Amino acid sequence: MDRHARISALLAMLAENGKVEVDEAVAALGASPATIRRDLVYLDEQRLATRTHGGAVADSGSFDLPLHFKTGRAMDEKRRIGQVAAGLAPIGSTTGLNGGTTTLAVARALAARPDLAARESGAPALTIVTNAVNVAGELLVRPYLKVVVTGGVVRAHSYELFGPLAERSLEALSVDLLFLGVDGIDAGFGASAYSDAEASTNLLMVKAAARIVVVADSSKIGRRAFAQICPPAGIDTLVTDKGIEPAAAAQLRGAGVEVIAA
């Protein structure tokens, strides 16, 4: 296992348990104690954890991982979610995407849709509105897509633009469909994010959209992150993976959310 994979695994253990012991990490990851200690020192230096005698603890039981540490997690599931979700965007529509690894998978699937690439008319096959600079970068080279990026300040954790400039631009826009990446989705609390700044900007994207499609792998189901984006009544569809628990799917459907397991 390379260092990036170890760091991602350690962060996942911290997010789940709030702490990690060196012996536990050695057994789970197959690395030497010295290697794990160096990794934990790195996490402490990056302020992603606090080093303790024998291990490390998270500053909070659930924290927001930088995006480049999330990219290796549940990638097969996110790829399938992206492919299924991308098929929901009608040709000619205006489609919104916020930031996150799952919406990035949707963006890549949209870019690969052959019916969009085959569009011959002068009008764009899709108009994409996004507040995520990495999503925009993935799509802007496609001549059949029109890409609109909000203004704002870039949040390094997620590459999302937020703040007054982003909010002003979103208040002046209307989209047909929004693919909404979240940190948690719960039948009682709805969609949520670890960052209140992101949640506030994402709420404006929700308000601008006629249809809301949450894209989230099954590890996010039943989770309540710090800041609510919108309640369950604001969500039309959830596209997730087949790992979703039947009871959780039933609760979401009971709250009025269509559930699609990719």
C-alpha positions as CSV (number, residue, x, y, z in Angstrom):
1,M,0.0,0.0,0.0
2,D,1.5,3.4,-1.0
3,R,1.5,6.4,1.2
4,H,-1.5,8.1,-0.4
5,A,-3.6,5.0,0.2
6,R,-2.4,4.7,3.8
7,I,-3.2,8.4,4.6
8,S,-6.6,8.0,3.1
9,A,-7.2,4.8,5.1
10,L,-6.0,6.5,8.3
11,L,-8.3,9.4,7.7
12,A,-11.2,7.1,7.1
13,M,-10.5,5.3,10.4
14,L,-10.3,8.7,12.2
15,A,-13.6,9.8,10.7
16,E,-15.3,6.6,11.7
17,N,-13.9,6.1,15.2
18,G,-12.6,9.5,16.2
19,K,-9.1,8.0,17.0
20,V,-6.6,5.4,15.7
21,E,-4.0,3.4,17.5
22,V,-0.7,2.6,15.9
23,D,-1.1,-1.2,16.6
24,E,-4.6,-1.1,15.1
25,A,-3.3,0.7,12.0
26,V,-0.4,-1.7,11.6
27,A,-2.8,-4.7,11.7
28,A,-5.3,-3.1,9.3
29,L,-2.8,-1.6,6.7
30,G,0.1,-4.1,6.8
31,A,2.7,-1.3,7.4
32,S,5.4,-1.1,10.0
33,P,4.9,0.7,13.3
34,A,7.5,3.3,12.2
35,T,5.7,4.0,8.9
36,I,2.4,4.4,10.7
37,R,4.0,6.8,13.2
38,R,5.4,8.9,10.4
39,D,2.0,9.0,8.7
40,L,0.4,10.1,12.0
41,V,3.0,12.8,12.5
42,Y,2.2,14.0,8.9
43,L,-1.5,14.2,9.7
44,D,-0.7,16.2,12.9
45,E,1.5,18.6,10.9
46,Q,-1.4,19.0,8.4
47,R,-3.8,19.7,11.3
48,L,-5.9,16.7,10.2
49,A,-5.4,14.9,13.5
50,T,-3.8,15.4,16.9
51,R,-0.9,13.0,17.7
52,T,-1.2,11.1,21.0
53,H,0.8,8.6,22.8
54,G,0.2,5.4,20.8
55,G,-1.8,6.9,18.1
56,A,-3.8,10.0,17.1
57,V,-7.3,11.5,17.6
58,A,-9.5,13.5,15.3
59,D,-10.3,17.1,16.4
60,S,-14.0,16.0,16.0
61,G,-15.7,12.7,15.5
62,S,-16.8,13.7,12.0
63,F,-14.6,16.1,10.0
64,D,-14.2,17.3,6.5
65,L,-11.4,15.5,4.6
66,P,-9.5,17.4,1.9
67,L,-10.8,16.3,-1.5
68,H,-7.4,14.9,-2.6
69,F,-7.6,12.4,0.3
70,K,-11.2,11.3,-0.7
71,T,-10.5,10.4,-4.3
72,G,-9.6,6.8,-3.6
73,R,-12.6,6.0,-1.6
74,A,-15.5,4.0,-3.1
75,M,-14.4,4.9,-6.6
76,D,-16.1,1.9,-8.3
77,E,-19.4,2.8,-6.6
78,K,-19.0,6.5,-7.5
79,R,-18.3,5.6,-11.1
80,R,-21.5,3.6,-11.3
81,I,-23.4,6.4,-9.6
82,G,-22.0,8.9,-12.0
83,Q,-23.0,6.8,-15.1
84,V,-26.6,6.3,-13.9
85,A,-27.0,9.9,-12.7
86,A,-25.6,11.4,-16.0
87,G,-28.3,9.6,-17.9
88,L,-30.9,11.7,-16.1
89,A,-29.9,15.0,-17.7
90,P,-32.0,15.7,-20.8
91,I,-30.3,17.0,-23.9
92,G,-30.6,20.8,-24.1
93,S,-31.1,21.2,-20.4
94,T,-29.3,23.5,-17.9
95,T,-27.6,21.2,-15.4
96,G,-26.0,22.2,-12.1
97,L,-23.2,20.4,-10.2
98,N,-21.6,21.3,-6.9
99,G,-18.2,20.0,-5.8
100,G,-17.2,16.6,-4.5
101,T,-15.8,13.3,-5.7
102,T,-19.2,11.9,-6.7
103,T,-20.3,15.0,-8.7
104,L,-16.9,14.8,-10.4
105,A,-17.8,11.2,-11.4
106,V,-21.1,12.6,-12.8
107,A,-19.2,15.2,-14.7
108,R,-16.9,12.6,-16.2
109,A,-19.9,10.5,-17.2
110,L,-21.7,13.5,-18.8
111,A,-18.5,14.3,-20.8
112,A,-18.5,10.7,-22.1
113,R,-22.2,10.5,-23.1
114,P,-22.1,9.7,-26.8
115,D,-25.5,11.3,-27.5
116,L,-24.2,14.6,-26.2
117,A,-21.0,14.4,-28.2
118,A,-23.1,13.6,-31.4
119,R,-25.2,16.8,-31.1
120,E,-24.9,18.5,-34.4
121,S,-27.0,21.7,-33.8
122,G,-25.2,24.9,-32.9
123,A,-26.8,25.0,-29.5
124,P,-24.9,23.3,-26.6
125,A,-26.0,19.7,-25.8
126,L,-26.0,20.8,-22.1
127,T,-25.3,24.0,-20.3
128,I,-23.4,23.2,-17.1
129,V,-23.5,25.5,-14.1
130,T,-21.0,24.7,-11.4
131,N,-19.3,26.3,-8.4
132,A,-16.5,23.7,-8.5
133,V,-13.4,24.6,-10.4
134,N,-12.3,21.0,-10.8
135,V,-15.7,20.1,-12.3
136,A,-15.4,23.0,-14.7
137,G,-11.9,21.9,-15.7
138,E,-13.2,18.4,-16.5
139,L,-15.9,19.7,-18.8
140,L,-14.6,22.9,-20.4
141,V,-12.7,21.2,-23.2
142,R,-15.9,19.6,-24.5
143,P,-17.1,21.8,-27.4
144,Y,-20.7,20.4,-27.1
145,L,-21.0,21.7,-23.5
146,K,-21.4,25.2,-22.3
147,V,-19.8,25.7,-18.9
148,V,-20.8,28.5,-16.5
149,V,-18.8,29.0,-13.3
150,T,-19.9,31.0,-10.4
151,G,-17.6,33.6,-8.8
152,G,-16.4,33.3,-5.2
153,V,-13.6,32.2,-3.0
154,V,-12.1,28.7,-3.6
155,R,-12.4,26.3,-0.6
156,A,-9.3,24.1,-0.9
157,H,-10.9,21.1,0.8
158,S,-13.5,20.7,-2.0
159,Y,-12.4,23.1,-4.9
160,E,-15.8,24.8,-4.4
161,L,-16.4,28.5,-4.8
162,F,-18.4,30.1,-2.0
163,G,-19.1,33.5,-0.5
164,P,-21.0,36.7,-1.6
165,L,-19.8,36.5,-5.2
166,A,-21.0,32.9,-5.6
167,E,-24.2,33.7,-3.9
168,R,-25.0,36.7,-6.2
169,S,-24.4,34.8,-9.3
170,L,-26.6,31.9,-8.2
171,E,-29.4,34.1,-7.2
172,A,-29.6,35.3,-10.9
173,L,-29.6,31.8,-12.4
174,S,-32.2,29.0,-13.0
175,V,-31.3,25.4,-13.7
176,D,-33.4,22.4,-14.8
177,L,-31.6,19.8,-12.8
178,L,-29.0,19.9,-10.0
179,F,-26.7,17.0,-9.1
180,L,-25.9,17.6,-5.5
181,G,-23.0,16.0,-3.8
182,V,-23.3,15.8,0.0
183,D,-21.5,14.6,3.1
184,G,-24.6,13.1,4.5
185,I,-28.2,12.3,3.6
186,D,-30.8,11.3,6.2
187,A,-34.6,10.7,6.0
188,G,-35.2,13.1,8.9
189,F,-32.5,15.7,8.4
190,G,-32.1,15.7,4.6
191,A,-28.9,16.6,2.8
192,S,-26.0,18.0,4.8
193,A,-22.4,19.1,4.6
194,Y,-19.5,19.4,7.1
195,S,-18.9,23.1,6.0
196,D,-21.6,25.7,6.8
197,A,-20.2,27.9,4.1
198,E,-20.6,25.2,1.5
199,A,-24.1,24.3,2.8
200,S,-25.2,27.9,2.4
201,T,-24.0,28.1,-1.2
202,N,-25.4,24.7,-2.0
203,L,-28.8,25.8,-0.7
204,L,-28.8,28.6,-3.2
205,M,-28.1,26.0,-6.0
206,V,-31.0,23.9,-4.7
207,K,-33.3,27.0,-4.7
208,A,-32.3,27.7,-8.3
209,A,-33.1,24.2,-9.6
210,A,-36.3,22.6,-10.7
211,R,-35.2,19.1,-9.9
212,I,-32.7,18.0,-7.2
213,V,-30.8,14.7,-7.6
214,V,-28.5,13.9,-4.6
215,V,-25.6,11.7,-5.6
216,A,-23.9,9.9,-2.7
217,D,-22.4,6.5,-2.1
218,S,-24.0,4.3,0.6
219,S,-21.6,5.3,3.3
220,K,-23.3,8.8,3.4
221,I,-26.8,7.3,3.9
222,G,-28.2,7.9,7.4
223,R,-25.3,10.4,8.2
224,R,-26.0,13.9,9.5
225,A,-23.1,16.3,8.8
226,F,-22.8,19.6,10.6
227,A,-24.9,21.9,8.4
228,Q,-28.1,21.2,6.6
229,I,-28.3,22.0,2.9
230,C,-32.0,21.2,2.5
231,P,-34.7,19.0,4.2
232,P,-35.9,15.7,2.6
233,A,-38.8,17.6,1.0
234,G,-36.3,19.5,-1.1
235,I,-34.8,16.3,-2.6
236,D,-36.5,14.6,-5.6
237,T,-34.1,11.7,-6.2
238,L,-31.1,9.9,-4.6
239,V,-28.7,8.0,-6.8
240,T,-26.5,5.8,-4.6
241,D,-24.9,2.3,-4.8
242,K,-26.3,-1.1,-4.1
243,G,-24.8,-1.1,-0.6
244,I,-27.7,1.0,0.7
245,E,-29.5,-0.8,3.5
246,P,-33.1,-1.7,2.6
247,A,-34.4,0.0,5.8
248,A,-32.6,3.2,4.9
249,A,-34.0,3.2,1.4
250,A,-37.5,2.6,2.7
251,Q,-37.2,5.5,5.1
252,L,-36.0,7.8,2.3
253,R,-38.8,6.7,0.0
254,G,-41.2,7.3,2.9
255,A,-39.9,10.9,3.1
256,G,-40.8,11.3,-0.6
257,V,-37.3,10.7,-2.1
258,E,-37.0,8.5,-5.2
259,V,-34.1,6.0,-4.5
260,I,-32.0,4.6,-7.4
261,A,-29.3,2.1,-6.6
262,A,-26.7,2.0,-9.3
